[in-house]
Amino acid sequence: MATQSVKCRPLFLRSIVLHEFYERARSESCRTSRAQRLVAPFLAAFVYLITRGKGMAERQNAATAAARDAANSFIREAAGTGPASEIAQAKPLLDAGTISADEYSKLKAKALA
């Protein structure tokens, strides 16, 4: 927990500095208040992107990989098995006597149809 607070401290200090910059820009005593008011939000966003951009890219890559894996898993599951594997699964059942020769031939015909 201590490392998290230390890690967040620079960002917190940056936000205080940007807040002070923005508040000073809003005050009436500042000559360039309009220009600073326009620049401050963009500056804050730019600083945020510089400091946190790598983490955003890593999270996006992880989310993309997870979505790709989920899609591939769904495709494999929805595709089912091919006719050769269905016949191969039925053959041990025939050899064990679980199904008859008629049932095996029906399964074989169904798989090849």
N, C-alpha and C positions, 0 to 999 in steps of 0.2 A: 504494500500500500504506500510505503514511503517513496518508492521509486516512481509511482504514478504521480504523486504530488510534485516531486522534483521535475519530472518530465513535463508536466503541465505548466509549471511556473513560467518558462519563457513565453509560451503562448498567452498566458494570463497577463504578463507584463506588456507584451505587444498590444493586447486588446486595450489595456489601460492607456497606453501611449496614443493609440489611434482614437480612443474615446476622448482624451484630452484635446487632441488635434481637432476632432470634429466639434467638440463643445466650444473651443476657442473660435472656430470658424463660424459658429452660429451666433456668437456674441456680436453686439452692435459696434463694439469698439474696434473691431478688426476691419481693416480696409479691404482685404481680399476675401471677405467672408463668403461671397457668392461663389467664387472660383474654388475655394477650399471645400465648400459644401458639395460642389459637384465632383471634386476629385477624391475626397475622403472615402466614400463607399467603394469606389473602384480600387483605390489603394489598399483598402482593407481586404477586398476580395483577392487582389493580386498577391498580397502577403500570405493570405490563407492558402492559396493554391501553391505557392512556393513551398510553404512549410508542410503542408499536408498532401500534396499532389501524389507523392510516391505511394502513400498508404491507400489513397483512393484508387490508384491504378492496380495495386495488389488485390484489393477487395473486388474490383471489377473482374480481374482475371480469374479469381477464385469462383466468383458467381458464374462466369461464363463456362468454366470447366465443370462445375456442378450441374449446370443446365445441360451441357453436352452429354455428360455421363447419364443423366436421367433420361434424356431423349434416346440415347443408344440402348439403354436398358429396356425402355418401353418398346422400341422397335424390335429388339430381339424377342421380347415376350409376346408381342402381337403377331410376329411372323410365324411363330410356332415351329414345328419341325417339318422336315421334308419327307417325301414318301419313303426314301431309303431308310431313314431312321425309324419311321413308324413300323416298317416291315421288320427291321432289326430288333425292335422292342417286342414285337409279337412272336418272333421265332423262339426265344427262351420260354415263353408261356406255352407254346405248342410242345416243346421238348419236355417241359415239366409236367405236361398233362393237364394244365390249368384250362386250356381251351382245346376244342376239338379241331380236326383238320378242316371241317366245313367253316368253322368260325375264323380259322386262320386264312382260308382262301377268301372269305368275305372281307376281312380286314385288309388283305393284300389288294383285292380289287378296289376297295374304297380308297386306299392310299394311292393307287395308280390312276384312279379316275380323275 
